[in-house]
Amino acid sequence: VNIFRLSINSIVQKFIVVLAFIPRTADAHGIEFYYFLPIPLINYLIAASTAIVLTFVVSSLFVRGYSPDHQYWRINILKWRFGKLITHWFVIFLVRLLSVTLFVLVISAGLIGDQHPISNIAPIFVWVIWWVGMAYICALIGNLWSVVNPWKIIFEWAEFIYMRCASGERLSRQLKYPKNWGVWPGVFLFFCFAWIENVYSNSVIPKEIALLTLSYSLITWAGMFFFGKEVWLRRGEAFSIAFTLFAKFAPLEIRIANPEICSHCSVECRGQDGVCVDCSECFNRASFVDRQLNLRPYAIGLLRKEDTSFSMMAFVLLILSTVTFDGFISTPAWMNIQNIFLQFVSEISIVASFGFVAFYIVFICIYLFFSLLIAVFGGGNYSVISIAVKFVYSIVPIALAYHFAHYLYLLLIQGQLIIPLLSDPFGYGWNLFGTASYRVNVKFVGAEFYWLTALVTIVIGHVIAVYIGHISALRIYRSQKISVRSQYPMLVLMIGYTVTSIWILAQPVISRG
């Protein structure tokens, strides 16, 4: 019998005391729902794989060219009253003020509030509302993070005050950023964040969260101080890189109509097409008539002609391996692997760290291997690294799909904990907004809904990835025949990851708290 067991664990499995907000009849390791799959799991895997193959066939037959200047339909919503309202300076100021207030609140609660993870706003806000929720918003709507990033806002305020006091002199030293660094600082910092999320046992302790946030803040502000705000946001600030990457999938973009504005930009913001898209620095400097806030097709931003680096490829694969590892370490398969290693190593954190690093290395090796096959099938005119870099954006919809599928239940169920915590963020027994007595509704989303939503999301993500890969191949090889042939290995890779991700989601969840 095929049983899909869903558990409200994942990122915050570590604070099992979630039961403080959930009926006492629940199991002490999370809330579990059993959903009997109406058909065997293998049938779902075959159906999902078939959908991907059909997408490949349809794309090969009917998508036979691409627009060299990459034109696509756009609707400038700044022409609408609503568009003007949401970009009004006062609205933006209020949103930013709220962001900084929440930032200070989370750090303060972590430092001086109740250290019980469920009684303090810091763990739920950071791991569920911010990390999971912001990723959803940036991917499904637009790059909200570029507006509400508290590190960016606080640095801008500090720079404004400094310029007033220092006769216009900028706060940043504007040192030349080493070109060969790429986004490696961002890769390293995101790697540390992912390790903390998946391995570090104290990642839900409020004080630890506050101290880690302060440490990251110092690193971020130091990067902005030495290299410039925009340079560091695009190269070293891990979350700006991640959320900007997710926003390439989104249906909203900001665009500058006058290219002359970009001549004053601190970084090269225009793609190979000479168009400035999603550059907040230019957008903030431009007059209203030169600004555009456009609706566009989903995922079209991933097809813009941009210079992509090997370090960005490493960043994309790190995101994908991280979310996959987060799902895998809650399965019986990982428990079996862990038990084998624990015969030789006494610390679970060491085993988990080894698994986390190994997962990332394996993902890179597999991707480079299939890039080699693509290069061979494409005629051998491009190096493996060149192919790997050129096709890496086709991986983004897969990463987003699995992020959405893996964390959806977490956001909808454990995310409800933010309701009582807003009334009592420090755990002092307050009831500021009258919501402190709210209890989590575990029946808000059923297991059947989650399973079907996750399944469809993963398939759609891979279908879009196949399409983007095909367009990328046409752009590289120009020949329809060679482009289709070069994508045979990528098709195998897509099917392989589809099967793997659905299999992980269908596994019984083992608490690692």
N, C-alpha and C positions, 0 to 999 in steps of 0.2 A: 504494500500500500504506500502511495506517495503522500507524505505529510510535509507540508510547509509550516515550520514552526517559527513564529515571529516573536522576538523579544525586544522589549524597550531597553536596550542597552546601547552598545557602540561607544561613542566618545565618552559618555558619562556613566559607563558601566561601573566605573571605579567608586562612585559614591552610591553604594547599594542602599543607603538610607533614604533613597527616593520614596520609600514606603511611608515616610512621615507625612506625605501628602496623598497617599494612595490607600484605599481600604485595607484593613489589617488581614483580610483573608487572602491576600496575594502572597505568592512565593517570595522568599527573602532575596532572591537573585534577579528580580525583575518581573515584569508582567508578561506572561506568555499566552499566545493564542495559537490554536492549532487549526490549520486550514487544510482539508483533504483535497488535494489537486484532483479535479474532475477527470483528467487524463494523465497518463504517465509523464514524468519529467522529460524523458527522452523525446516525446512528441513536441513539447515546447521548444526544445533545443533544435529539433529538425525544422520546425516552422520558422523560428527566428533566423536560422541559417539560410533557409529558402528565401525569405524576404530580402536578405542581403544579396544573395546571388541574383535574384530578379532585378534588384536595383542596379546591380552592375551591368546586367544584360541590357536593360532599358537605357541606361546612361550611354552604353557603348553604341547602341543603335541610333539613338535620337539626339544625343548631345555630341555634335560633330565639330564644334568650333567654340571659340571664346572671343570676347571683345577685347582687343588689344588695349584699349583705354579704360576697360573695366567700368563701363557705364551701367548703372542700375537705377530703377525708379526710386525717387525720393519725394517725400512730402515735408516741407518746412513748417513745423507746427508753431514756429514763432509768429506766423501770420495769423494764428488764432489767438483769441483772448486768453485761453487757458495757457498756451505756450508763453505768452508775455507775462502772465501771472507767476508761473513757477520759476521764471528766470529773473524776476524783479529783485533788485539788490536787497530789499528789506526781507523778502522771503528767504533768500539765500543766507542772509545774516542770521535770521532766527534759526534756520536749520543747522547752521554751523555752531551757533551758540549752544543749541541742544546737544550736538555731538560732543563738544568740549565738556559740557556739564556731565554727560553720561560717562565720559572718559575719566573725569576727576572722581565721580561717584564710585565707579568700579574700583579704582585704585584705593580710594579712601575706605570703602567697605572691606576690601581685601586686607588692608593694614590694621584697621581698628574694629572691624565688625566681628560678629560671631564666626568662629572658624569651622562650624558645621557646614559642609558644602551645600546642603539643601536650605539652610537658613540664611545664606549670604548670596547676594545678587551676582557676585563676580563669576563663579563657575558657569552658571546657566547663561549669563549674558555673553561671556567670552566664547564658550565652546558651542553654544546652540544658536542664540539669537544673532550674534555677530558673525562668527566664522561660517556657519551653515546658511543663515538667513541672508547675509550680504552677498554670498556667492550666488544664491538664487536670484536676488534682485539684479545684480550686475549682468547675469547671463540672460535673464528673461525680460528685463526692462532696459537697463542701460547702466553706465558707469557711475552709480551714485557715490561710490567710494571716493572718486576724485573731488567730490563736493564736500563730503563729511569727514575725510581723513583728519583726525584730531592732531596728529603730528605735523601735518602740513599747515593746518589752521594756526596752531600755536606758534609755529616758526614764523608764519606770515605776520602775525600780530607782534611778535618780538622784533621782527625786522622793521616793521612800520614804526614802532616806538624808537628803535635804534636810529633809523634814518632821520627822524625828527630831532633827536638829541645830538646826532653827529653830522649835521649839515648835509644830509643827503647821501652820506657814505653807506654802502650796503653792508649788511651784517655778515654775509657769506664772503669767504676769502676767494672763491671762484678759482680754485686750483684746477689745472688741466686733468681731467679724468683719463687714466690710462686706457687706451683703446682696446688693448688686449685683455682687459678685465671683463669686457662684455657685461653680462648680468650675473657673473659668478658670485659677487657679494650677495645678490638676491637669492641665488641657488643655495648658498651656504646657510643663510639665515632661515630660509624656508625649510631646509633640511633639519635645522635645529628645532624649529617650530613643530615639524611633523614628528620628530623623535619625542618631543615633550608630549604631544597629543597621544601617541600610540604606545610609548614605552615608559615614560617617566611616571612613577607610581604616585607622586604627589601633585600631579597636574590639576587636580580638582580642589586642592587646599587653597582657600582664599588668599592667605598671605603669600603663598608661593606664586600665585597668579599675579598679584600686585607687584611683587619684587621682579618677576620676569618681565612684566610690562614696563616697569621703570627702567630696567636694563636695556630693553629693546628701544625705549624712547631715547635714551642717551646715545645709543649707537646711531639711530636715525637722525637725530639732531646734529650729531657730530658729522655725519656724512653730508648733510645739507650745509653745515657751516663751512666745511672744507671745499666741497665740490660744487655747491649751488643746489638750491632746493629742487629744481626740475630735473637736473642731472641725476641726483641721488634717487628721486622718486622713480625714475625710469630704469635705473641700473642697480640700485642697491636696496630699495625698500621692498621687501619681499611681497607684501600684500598689495601694494600698488601694481606690481608686475603681474601678480596672479589675477587680481580683479580686472585689470585692463585687458588681460588675455581673455578672461571670461566674457568681457563686454564686447569683444569682437564678434561674438555670437548674437548679441542683443539687437533688437529692432530700433534702437535709438542711437544716433551718432551726433556729435557736434562737428561742424565744418566751418571753415573760413572761406568766404567768397573772394577776398582780396589777398592774393599771395604775397603782396608787399609786406604785410603784417608779419609774416614768418621770418623776414630778414632780421628781425630783432629777437628771435627766439633763442634761448640758451642752448637748445639741442636741435639737431636736424629733425624736424617734425614732419616733413613731407615725404611721401612714398616715392617710388619710382615713377609714378604717374604725375608727380609734381603737385598733388593735392594735399592740403592739410586737413586731416580728419582726426578727431578725438585728441586734440592738443588743448588742454585746459589753459595753458599759459597764453597761447595766441587768442583763444576764445575770450578770456578775461580782458585782454588788451584791446580787442576789436570793438568798433562801434556797433550799435544795434543793426545797422544796415548791412554790415559785413558778416554778421553772425547767422548761422543756420543751426537749428535743432531739428534733425530730420528723422522721420520714420523711414525705415528701409526693410528689405526682406531679412528674415532671420538667417544667420550664419554667413551673410554676404561679406561681412567685415573680415572673415577669415581668408577671403580670396583677394584682398588688396595686395598689390605688388609692393612688398616691403623687403628690405634687407634683413634677413633673419640669420642669427649667429648660431654656432654650435652650443654656446652657453644657453641660449633660449630653448634649443632642442632639449638640453639637459633639464631645464626648468619644467617644460611640458611633461616630460617623462617622469619627473619627480612627483608632480601632482597626481598623475595617473597611478604610479606605483604606490603612493601613499594611501590613496583612498581604497585601492584594491587590497593592500596589506591590512588596512583597518577592518575590512570585511573578513579577510581570510583568518586573522588571528582569533576570531570568535567561533571558528568551526571546529568540529571534532578532528579534522585532518591536522590542523595546527597543534591541537592538544597532543596528538600522538607524536608529532615531530618534536614538540617541546619536551615531552616525557623522555624521549630518547636522549636528547642533549643534556637533560638534567641529571643523567647518570654520570656525566663527566664534569658538569658545571653546576654549582650549587645555587647561583643567583638567577632567578627568572628574568630579571632585567637584562642580564648579559645575553641570555638566549634570545630574548625579544630584540635586543639591539642588533645582534648578529643577523637575525631574520630580516629585520628592517633594511639593513645595508645590503644584504644578499638579494632581497627582492628588487631593490633599485638597480643593482648591477645586472641582474638577470633581465630586467626590463630593457635596459640600455643595450645589452648584448643581443637580445632577440630583435629589437628594432633595427640595430645596425646590420644584423644578418639578413633580415628581409630587405633592407635598403640595398645591400649587396646584390640580392637576387633581382631587385627592381633595376639596378644599374646594368646587370647582365642581360636581362630580358629586354631592356631598352636599347641595347646595342653597344654598351660599354663606352659611351661618349662622356659620361660624367663619373666623377669619383663617388665612392660610397658616402663620404661625409657630405658632399654636395647634395646628393639625393636625399640623405637623411634630414638635412636642414630644410630643403625645399618642400618636403612632404609633411613636415612635423605638424603644421596647423591642421592637417586632416585628422590628427589624433585628438584635437581639442573637443569636438562634439562627443567623442567617446568618454573622455574624462568628465565632461559636464553631465552626461547621461548617467554615468555610474555614481557621481557625486549626488545627483538628484535622487536616484533610486535608493542609494544606500542610506541617505540621511533624512529622507522625507518623513518617515515615521518618527524619528528623533525630534524633528522640528515641530511636528503637529501634536505630539503627545508630551514629551518632556519640555518642549517649548512653552507649554501652558504654565509651567512653574514661574515664569516671569510675571504672571498676573498677581499672585500674592506678594512676590518679592518687590514689586514696584511700590507697594504700600509699606513694606518693611525691609528695605535693602540691606540694613546692617544686622538684622536679626535681633533687634532690641525689643521686639514686641509691639512695634508701632502699627498703626492702621491708617496711614495718611490718606488713602483714596478709597477706603472701605472695601478693599479686595483681599485683605490678609487671610480671610477664612476660606478663600476659594480652594477647591480640591480638583485635582486633575481628573478629567473625564477620559478614562481609558477606552471608552467605546466610541470616541469621537471619530475614529477611523478604524474600520475592521481589517482583519488580516486579508480577506479576499480582495478588498479594494486596493490595499497596499501591494499585494502580489501582482495583480493585473497592471496597476499603474507602473510599478517598477519594471515589469516585463516589457510593456509597450515603450516606456522611456528608453530602455537600453536598445531596443530594436531601432527606434527612430534615430537615436544618436549614431548608431552604426550605419544606418541608411544614409544619413547626411554626410557622414565621414567618407563613405564610398563615393558619393557625388563630388565632394570637394577634392578627393584624391584624383578623380577622373579629370576634373577641370585643371588641376595642377599639372597633371601629366600632359594634357593638351598644350598647356602653356610652355612646358619644357621641351617637348619633342616635336610639336607642331603637326606631326603626322598622326592621323587617326589610327592607323594600323599599329604603329609603334606604341602609341599611347595606351591602347587597349592591352596590348601584349605586356607592357611594363607593369600593368596593374594586377596581373595574375597573382604575384606574390602578396601584394597588399590585400587582395580579396581573401586569401588564405589566412592572413594575419587577422583581418577583421572577424572572420568566422570563428577563429580560434579564441579571440578575446570575448566575443559574444557568448560562446558556450561556457567559457570560464566564469564570466561575471554572473550569468544566470545561475550556474551551478552553485556559486558562492552564496547568492541570495537565497537559494532554496535549501541551504544546509541548516540543520538545527544549530541554534546559537548557544554557545557555551560562555557563561559569565567569566570574565577575567578580572573581576573585582577582588 
